Amino acid sequence: MSRKTFYALCAAAAIGAASFLPSLLPGSGTDVAHAGSNGGENAAPATPVNADALVKRGQYLAAMGDCVACHTTRGAKPFSGNYAVPSPFGTMYTPNLTPDNATGIGKWTSDDFYRAMHDGVSKDGSYLYPAFPFTSYTKMSRADTDAIFAYLTSLEPVHNPQRANDMPFPFNQRIILLGWRIMFFRKGEYVPDTAQSAEWNRGKYLVDGAGHCAMCHTQLNPLGSPYNGSAFSGGLIPIQNWYAPSLTSDPHLGIGGWSVEELSQFLTTGVSDKGVVYGPMADVVHNSTQYLSASDARAMALYLKSIPQKKPAPKPMQFEVSEAYGEQLFKDGAKIYRASCAECHGDKGEGQLPHFPRLAKNQSILMHSSVNPIRMVLNGGYPPVTAGNPRPYGMPPFAQTLSDREVAAVVSYIRKAWDNGAGAVSPQQVNELRSAPLD
């Protein structure tokens, strides 16, 4: 979809806003783990029982939401902002969340902060870009957003003026976000499902709210909103060029073959007998999920295991190779694998769990998208350092030692060998991914 088409759609929706009121779904329940507030515009601030406890609670929730990842530039003070967020619509720079009066949130109130989290509207009344996941945070209780605000305002103030966004017209005009909001944003705090257990409800609250897992694990449409019909079915992360796999209960496409215990361990350590985390998810585990309490990790795993696979994610376009060329790549890839990969991953792709993942029947290898295995061979990487895995084993990069064709060959081999049965990989796709950003 062209930018002109996008602008036309947003403008049309904005014009119709005067006569159309979106269904806002105001929440009326409470957080299943602790007292919350009624939803809606006038949710009352939480009454702090103990200021230190509130700050500690906020620190936990801020970690759960991985706030530090998008609000910290490498080498700068945490939460001081100006982290570049590239998108198909331009580059945005995140705001300073420290309590500096001039450049941060020092003059914000808890009402201002709740409005940003719940409504997606800044202190000055401007609409926030949906790169900030307010579409998920709206489900959080007032008590939880107040706790995060208490934590952020307890930090040392950092003076760091925000850089202007680098976005072309019309995307630099926030008024067009009115159209986007009418089409895609439904605000309201989470209302527990009385037919489900408290643990399941807690998991859904965390996954859909603070964790905002759908932001990466659901394919986005051309307007930057998730395809709700294929929620959690996986998707290519724009610009970053990593594929976030399906989190549905499908046994072939998703996590249906994982136990609750395996998934909980994976969230908190980054490793399990089913796989090892790399790429953007490694940062999520390092900054966020490793700090989950055992009960919250289990609740999230329990809920994720219950998500049905409604529709598969739209398949990303990628280069295809002929059957004959694919057979030749497979033969050449077998030689490369034996020389460079078998020592760690085994002659039959069985791996050495949990540190060297198996490649046989590995779902990250079998997905339609071959982005992840190509990037791992090119760039290598380490799982995150976590309390449960303090000395992770790494994957060396092969970008400097293997040509595009050789990388395509070995990835084609592991995608087809040991009854994996996935398609061959084109050298052209490898070449495109050589220049992909590393974080």
Residue pairs with C-beta under 8 A, 6 or more apart in sequence:
1 222
1 223
3 89
3 168
3 170
3 171
6 89
6 222
6 223
7 170
7 176
9 179
9 183
9 223
10 170
10 176
10 177
10 178
10 179
10 180
10 223
11 176
11 179
12 179
13 178
13 179
13 180
13 182
13 183
14 175
14 176
14 178
14 179
14 182
16 182
17 178
17 179
17 182
20 182
22 181
22 182
22 185
22 186
23 186
24 186
24 187
24 188
25 186
25 187
25 188
26 39
26 40
26 187
26 188
26 189
27 38
27 39
27 40
27 139
27 188
27 189
27 190
27 191
28 38
28 39
28 189
28 191
29 36
29 39
29 189
29 190
29 191
29 192
30 36
30 37
30 141
30 192
31 140
31 141
31 143
31 144
31 190
31 205
32 192
32 198
32 201
32 202
32 205
33 202
33 205
34 141
34 143
35 143
36 141
36 142
36 143
36 144
36 189
37 43
37 44
37 46
37 141
37 142
37 143
37 189
38 44
38 189
39 188
39 189
39 191
40 188
41 119
43 114
43 118
43 142
43 189
44 142
45 110
45 111
45 114
45 142
45 146
46 54
46 142
46 143
46 146
46 147
48 54
48 146
48 150
51 150
54 146
54 147
54 150
54 151
55 147
55 150
55 151
55 154
56 151
57 144
57 147
57 150
57 151
58 146
58 147
58 148
58 149
58 150
58 151
58 152
58 154
59 151
60 291
61 144
61 147
61 148
61 151
61 210
62 68
62 148
62 151
62 152
63 287
63 288
63 291
64 206
64 210
64 211
64 288
64 289
64 291
64 292
64 296
65 137
65 148
65 210
65 211
65 212
65 288
66 283
66 284
66 287
66 288
67 79
67 97
67 148
68 78
68 79
68 287
69 83
69 283
69 284
69 287
69 288
70 83
70 85
70 94
70 132
71 78
71 79
71 80
71 81
71 83
71 94
71 95
71 96
71 97
72 78
72 79
72 80
72 81
72 83
73 80
73 81
73 82
73 83
73 84
76 82
76 158
76 160
77 98
77 156
77 158
77 160
78 155
79 96
79 97
79 98
79 152
79 155
79 158
80 96
80 97
80 98
80 104
80 158
80 160
81 93
81 94
81 95
81 96
81 97
81 103
81 104
81 160
81 162
82 93
82 94
82 96
82 160
82 162
82 163
83 93
83 94
84 91
84 92
84 93
85 91
85 92
85 93
85 94
85 131
86 239
87 131
87 224
87 238
87 239
88 224
88 238
88 239
89 167
89 171
89 224
90 165
90 166
90 167
90 168
90 171
90 172
91 165
91 166
91 167
92 129
92 131
92 165
92 167
93 162
93 163
93 164
93 165
93 166
94 132
95 104
95 105
95 162
96 103
96 104
96 105
96 158
96 160
96 162
97 104
97 105
97 152
97 155
98 104
98 105
98 106
98 152
98 155
98 156
98 157
98 158
98 160
99 105
99 106
99 152
99 153
99 154
99 155
99 157
100 106
100 157
100 158
100 159
100 160
101 107
101 157
102 159
102 161
103 158
103 159
103 160
103 161
103 162
104 157
104 158
104 159
104 160
105 112
105 113
105 152
105 153
106 153
106 157
107 123
108 123
108 149
108 153
110 145
110 146
110 149
110 150
112 123
113 145
113 146
113 148
113 149
113 152
114 142
114 145
114 146
114 149
115 121
115 123
116 122
116 123
116 128
116 132
116 134
117 134
117 137
117 138
117 140
117 145
117 148
118 134
118 137
118 138
118 140
118 142
118 145
118 187
118 189
119 134
119 138
119 187
120 127
120 128
120 130
120 132
120 134
120 135
120 138
120 181
120 185
120 187
121 127
121 128
122 128
126 174
127 174
127 175
127 177
127 178
127 181
128 134
128 177
129 174
129 177
130 177
130 180
130 184
130 185
130 224
130 225
133 212
133 215
134 185
135 184
135 185
136 208
136 209
136 210
136 211
136 212
136 214
136 215
137 145
137 209
137 210
137 212
138 185
138 187
138 188
138 189
139 188
139 189
139 190
139 205
139 208
139 209
140 189
140 190
140 205
140 209
140 210
141 189
141 190
142 189
144 210
165 172
170 176
180 223
180 224
180 225
183 223
183 225
184 223
184 225
190 204
190 205
190 208
190 209
192 198
192 201
192 205
193 200
193 201
193 204
196 204
199 295
199 298
199 299
199 302
200 299
200 302
200 303
200 306
202 295
202 296
202 299
202 303
203 298
203 299
203 300
203 301
203 302
203 303
203 304
204 303
206 296
206 299
206 300
206 303
207 213
207 214
207 300
207 303
207 304
208 214
211 288
211 289
211 300
213 232
213 247
213 304
214 226
214 231
214 232
215 226
216 235
216 237
216 244
216 280
217 232
217 233
217 234
217 235
217 244
217 245
217 246
217 247
218 226
218 227
218 228
218 230
218 231
218 232
218 233
218 234
218 235
218 313
219 226
219 227
219 230
219 233
219 234
219 235
219 236
219 313
219 314
220 226
220 227
220 235
220 238
221 227
226 235
227 235
227 313
227 314
229 310
229 311
230 310
230 311
230 312
230 313
230 314
231 307
231 310
232 246
232 247
232 248
232 254
232 304
232 307
233 246
233 248
233 253
233 254
233 309
233 310
233 311
233 312
233 313
234 243
234 244
234 245
234 246
234 247
234 253
234 254
234 313
234 367
235 243
235 244
235 313
235 314
236 242
236 243
236 244
236 316
236 369
236 371
237 243
237 244
237 280
239 437
240 280
240 436
240 437
240 439
241 371
241 375
241 433
241 436
241 437
242 279
242 280
242 371
242 372
242 375
243 316
243 367
243 369
243 371
243 372
244 280
244 281
245 254
245 363
245 364
245 367
245 372
246 253
246 254
246 255
246 309
246 313
247 254
247 255
247 304
247 307
248 254
248 255
248 256
248 307
248 308
248 309
248 310
249 255
249 256
249 304
249 305
249 306
249 307
249 308
249 309
250 256
250 308
250 309
251 257
252 363
253 309
253 312
253 363
253 367
254 307
254 309
254 363
255 263
255 304
255 305
256 305
257 274
258 266
258 272
258 274
258 305
260 298
260 301
260 302
260 305
261 301
262 272
262 273
262 274
263 272
263 301
263 304
263 305
264 294
264 297
264 298
264 300
264 301
265 271
265 272
265 388
266 272
266 274
266 275
266 277
267 285
267 289
267 290
267 292
267 297
267 300
267 301
268 285
268 289
268 290
268 292
268 294
268 297
268 386
268 387
268 388
269 285
269 290
269 386
269 387
269 388
269 389
270 276
270 277
270 282
270 285
270 286
270 290
270 383
270 384
270 386
270 388
270 389
270 392
271 277
271 354
271 355
271 383
271 388
271 389
271 392
272 354
273 353
273 354
275 357
275 362
275 363
275 364
276 354
276 355
276 356
276 357
276 383
277 285
277 383
277 384
278 372
278 376
278 381
278 382
278 383
278 395
279 372
279 375
279 376
279 381
280 439
282 381
282 382
282 383
282 384
283 384
283 439
285 383
285 384
285 386
286 384
286 385
286 386
289 297
290 384
290 386
290 387
290 388
292 300
315 368
315 369
316 368
316 369
316 371
318 369
318 370
318 371
318 426
318 429
319 426
319 428
319 429
320 423
320 426
321 329
321 424
321 425
321 426
325 424
326 412
326 416
326 423
326 424
329 405
329 408
329 409
329 412
329 413
329 424
329 425
330 409
330 412
330 413
330 416
330 417
330 424
332 405
332 406
332 409
332 413
333 408
333 409
333 410
333 411
333 412
333 413
333 414
334 413
334 417
336 402
336 406
336 409
336 410
336 413
337 410
337 413
337 414
337 417
338 347
340 398
340 410
341 410
341 414
344 351
344 352
344 356
345 351
345 352
345 356
345 357
345 358
345 359
346 352
346 356
346 358
346 359
348 360
348 418
349 358
349 359
349 360
349 362
349 414
349 417
349 418
349 420
350 358
350 360
351 357
351 358
351 359
355 392
355 393
356 393
359 365
359 414
359 417
359 418
359 420
360 417
360 418
360 419
360 420
361 418
361 419
361 420
362 420
364 372
364 373
365 373
365 414
365 415
365 420
365 422
366 415
366 420
366 421
366 422
367 422
368 422
368 423
370 411
370 415
370 422
370 423
370 425
370 429
371 433
373 411
373 414
373 415
373 425
374 407
374 408
374 411
374 425
374 429
374 430
374 433
375 433
375 436
376 395
377 398
377 402
377 407
377 410
377 411
378 397
378 398
378 399
378 407
378 430
378 433
378 434
379 397
379 399
379 438
380 394
380 395
380 396
380 397
380 398
381 394
381 395
381 397
382 392
382 393
382 394
382 395
383 389
383 392
383 393
383 394
384 392
385 391
385 392
398 407
399 407
399 434
402 410
403 427
404 427
404 428
404 430
404 431
404 434
405 427
405 430
407 425
407 427
407 430
408 424
408 425
408 426
408 427
408 429
408 430
411 425
411 430
412 424
412 425
414 420
415 422
415 423
415 424
415 425
416 422
416 423
416 424
